[in-house]
């Protein structure tokens, strides 16, 4: 289960001094369900994932109106974003490759339980506590992911101050945002279509208001999914 929590009270309406950024993880894919590493590989939603996207879209349609949706250009995120957009009155969806999951190099396409045997060097890099270590095969280090993720969110926030915007991305990307907001915190799992809300005032001032909330899934039967939403995100 995700660490679903509201931080510093419930989120408020947009304010002229900050951008309210609603960050959503994509819905479930067949690879999520079977424990297969995705990274930058382009995998579509499965039927569970589409139903999760409908549920989060209906939730967001009842909240403060967003002005635009930004999405990773990978199918699992962009399809989630399009479903949310349709539920929220046909919002524009802007695809941005900077919102992608961490590139996991040689591990992409591997079964999680097999990657240690198939790619031992890459697995060692993936599990390393050295955050500067890149994964062989073109993979990103955790520092590179952090820099890409935080820069992308900051760019969106500064462009949309005073507005509420939705960002649809991936587990690893969202974990990096948590680290930016709460450096000493423990993010827990990031389940499919979980909702987190950030108030971004500027480069050095932003607040995490809601983290990993999946209350919209409680009555749908799709709650217990989200492989990749922990440290092994992919």
C-alpha positions as CSV (number, residue, x, y, z in Angstrom):
1,X,0.0,0.0,0.0
2,X,1.1,3.5,-0.7
3,X,1.9,6.1,2.0
4,X,-1.3,8.0,1.2
5,X,-1.3,11.1,3.2
6,X,-2.3,14.7,3.3
7,X,0.5,17.0,4.4
8,X,-0.1,20.4,6.0
9,X,-3.9,20.0,5.6
10,X,-6.0,19.6,2.5
11,X,-5.0,21.2,-0.7
12,X,-6.4,24.7,-1.5
13,X,-7.5,26.5,-4.6
14,X,-4.9,28.0,-6.8
15,X,-3.3,31.2,-5.5
16,X,-1.5,34.0,-7.4
17,X,1.8,33.3,-5.6
18,X,2.2,29.7,-6.6
19,X,1.4,27.0,-9.2
20,X,-0.6,24.1,-7.8
21,X,0.8,21.0,-9.6
22,X,-1.1,17.8,-9.4
23,X,1.2,14.9,-10.2
24,X,-0.3,11.6,-11.2
25,X,1.4,8.3,-11.8
26,X,0.2,6.5,-14.9
27,X,-2.3,3.5,-14.8
28,X,-1.3,-0.1,-14.7
29,X,0.3,-1.9,-17.6
30,X,0.7,-5.6,-18.3
31,X,4.4,-5.2,-17.4
32,X,3.5,-3.6,-14.1
33,X,1.2,-6.6,-13.4
34,X,3.9,-9.1,-14.1
35,X,6.9,-7.3,-12.7
36,X,8.7,-6.5,-15.9
37,X,11.1,-3.4,-16.1
38,X,9.8,-0.7,-18.4
39,X,12.0,2.4,-18.2
40,X,11.8,4.2,-21.5
41,X,10.3,1.2,-23.3
42,X,6.8,2.1,-24.6
43,X,4.1,-0.1,-23.0
44,X,0.4,0.7,-23.2
45,X,-2.1,0.5,-20.3
46,X,-3.9,-2.7,-19.6
47,X,-7.6,-2.7,-18.9
48,X,-7.0,-2.2,-15.2
49,X,-4.9,0.8,-16.0
50,X,-7.6,2.3,-18.1
51,X,-10.2,1.9,-15.4
52,X,-7.8,3.4,-12.9
53,X,-7.3,6.4,-15.3
54,X,-11.1,6.8,-15.5
55,X,-11.3,6.8,-11.7
56,X,-8.6,9.4,-11.2
57,X,-10.0,11.5,-14.0
58,X,-13.4,11.5,-12.4
59,X,-11.8,12.5,-9.1
60,X,-9.9,15.4,-10.6
61,X,-13.0,16.6,-12.5
62,X,-14.6,17.2,-9.1
63,X,-11.7,19.3,-7.8
64,X,-10.5,22.8,-8.6
65,X,-10.3,23.2,-12.4
66,X,-7.0,22.6,-14.0
67,X,-5.9,24.7,-17.0
68,X,-3.7,22.1,-18.9
69,X,-2.2,18.6,-18.6
70,X,1.5,17.8,-19.2
71,X,2.4,14.2,-19.8
72,X,5.3,11.9,-20.4
73,X,5.3,11.0,-24.1
74,X,5.3,7.3,-23.2
75,X,2.0,5.6,-24.0
76,X,1.2,4.5,-20.5
77,X,1.4,8.1,-19.3
78,X,-0.1,9.8,-22.3
79,X,-3.1,7.5,-22.5
80,X,-3.7,8.1,-18.8
81,X,-3.5,11.8,-19.5
82,X,-5.9,11.7,-22.4
83,X,-8.5,9.8,-20.3
84,X,-8.1,12.4,-17.5
85,X,-8.4,15.2,-20.1
86,X,-11.7,13.8,-21.4
87,X,-13.1,13.6,-17.9
88,X,-12.0,17.2,-17.1
89,X,-13.8,18.8,-20.0
90,X,-11.3,18.2,-22.8
91,X,-8.2,19.8,-21.4
92,X,-5.2,20.2,-23.7
93,X,-2.5,17.5,-23.2
94,X,1.1,18.5,-23.9
95,X,3.6,15.6,-24.2
96,X,7.1,16.2,-22.8
97,X,9.9,13.6,-23.0
98,X,11.4,15.2,-19.9
99,X,8.6,13.7,-17.8
100,X,9.6,10.1,-18.7
101,X,10.5,7.3,-16.3
102,X,14.2,6.8,-15.4
103,X,16.1,5.2,-18.3
104,X,17.2,1.8,-16.9
105,X,19.7,0.8,-19.6
106,X,20.2,-2.9,-20.1
107,X,17.6,-3.8,-17.5
108,X,14.7,-2.5,-19.7
109,X,12.6,-5.4,-20.8
110,X,13.8,-7.7,-18.1
111,X,11.7,-9.5,-15.5
112,X,12.5,-8.0,-12.2
113,X,13.3,-11.4,-10.6
114,X,15.6,-12.4,-13.5
115,X,17.7,-9.2,-14.0
116,X,20.3,-10.1,-11.5
117,X,21.1,-13.2,-13.4
118,X,20.7,-11.8,-16.9
119,X,22.5,-8.5,-16.4
120,X,24.5,-8.7,-13.1
121,X,26.6,-5.6,-13.7
122,X,23.6,-3.5,-14.5
123,X,21.7,-4.9,-11.6
124,X,24.6,-4.0,-9.3
125,X,24.5,-0.4,-10.6
126,X,20.7,-0.3,-10.2
127,X,20.9,-1.4,-6.6
128,X,23.9,0.7,-5.7
129,X,23.7,3.4,-3.0
130,X,26.0,5.6,-5.1
131,X,23.4,8.0,-6.6
132,X,25.9,9.1,-9.3
133,X,26.2,5.6,-10.7
134,X,24.8,5.2,-14.2
135,X,23.2,1.9,-15.4
136,X,25.1,0.3,-18.3
137,X,23.3,0.5,-21.6
138,X,22.4,4.2,-21.5
139,X,20.7,4.2,-18.2
140,X,20.5,7.2,-15.9
141,X,21.9,7.7,-12.5
142,X,19.6,8.7,-9.6
143,X,21.2,12.1,-9.7
144,X,20.5,12.5,-13.4
145,X,16.9,11.5,-12.8
146,X,16.6,13.9,-9.9
147,X,18.0,16.8,-12.0
148,X,15.7,16.0,-14.9
149,X,12.6,15.6,-12.8
150,X,13.0,18.6,-10.6
151,X,14.0,20.9,-13.6
152,X,10.9,19.7,-15.5
153,X,8.5,20.4,-12.7
154,X,10.1,23.8,-11.9
155,X,9.8,24.8,-15.6
156,X,6.1,23.9,-15.6
157,X,5.5,25.6,-12.2
158,X,7.1,28.9,-13.2
159,X,5.2,29.0,-16.5
160,X,1.8,28.4,-14.7
161,X,2.0,30.5,-11.5
162,X,-1.5,31.1,-10.2
163,X,-2.9,28.1,-12.0
164,X,-3.7,24.5,-11.3
165,X,-2.0,22.1,-13.7
166,X,-1.8,18.3,-13.9
167,X,1.3,16.3,-14.7
168,X,1.2,12.6,-15.6
169,X,4.4,10.8,-15.1
170,X,6.1,7.6,-13.6
171,X,7.1,6.1,-10.3
172,X,10.8,7.0,-10.4
173,X,10.1,10.5,-11.6
174,X,7.6,11.1,-8.8
175,X,10.0,9.7,-6.2
176,X,12.6,12.2,-7.2
177,X,10.1,15.0,-6.7
178,X,9.4,13.8,-3.2
179,X,13.1,13.9,-2.4
180,X,13.2,17.5,-3.6
181,X,10.3,18.4,-1.3
182,X,11.1,16.3,1.7
183,X,14.8,15.3,1.6
184,X,14.7,13.3,4.8
185,X,11.3,11.7,4.3
186,X,10.3,8.2,3.3
187,X,8.1,8.2,0.2
188,X,6.7,4.6,0.5
189,X,5.2,3.0,-2.6
190,X,3.8,5.1,-5.4
191,X,0.8,3.2,-6.7
192,X,-0.7,3.5,-10.2
193,X,-2.8,6.7,-10.6
194,X,-1.8,8.0,-7.1
195,X,-2.2,11.7,-6.7
196,X,0.3,14.1,-5.2
197,X,-0.1,17.9,-5.0
198,X,2.8,20.4,-4.9
199,X,2.6,24.2,-4.4
200,X,5.5,25.6,-6.3
201,X,6.3,29.3,-5.5
202,X,9.8,29.3,-7.1
203,X,13.0,27.5,-7.3
204,X,13.7,27.4,-3.6
205,X,10.2,27.4,-2.2
206,X,7.7,24.7,-2.8
207,X,5.5,22.6,-0.6
208,X,4.2,19.1,-0.7
209,X,0.5,19.2,0.2
210,X,-0.8,15.7,-0.7
211,X,1.3,12.6,-1.2
212,X,0.4,9.3,-2.9
213,X,-3.3,9.5,-2.4
214,X,-5.3,6.7,-4.0
215,X,-8.7,7.2,-2.3
216,X,-10.4,7.3,-5.7
217,X,-9.5,3.6,-6.2
218,X,-10.9,2.3,-2.9
219,X,-14.2,1.1,-4.3
220,X,-13.0,0.1,-7.8
221,X,-11.1,-3.1,-7.1
222,X,-8.0,-1.8,-8.7
223,X,-6.1,-0.6,-5.7
224,X,-3.6,-3.4,-5.2
225,X,-1.4,-2.7,-8.2
226,X,1.7,-0.6,-8.7
227,X,4.8,-2.6,-9.3
228,X,7.7,-0.2,-9.8
229,X,6.2,2.3,-7.3
230,X,9.0,1.6,-4.8
231,X,12.8,1.9,-5.0
232,X,12.7,-0.6,-7.8
233,X,10.7,1.8,-9.9
234,X,10.6,1.2,-13.6
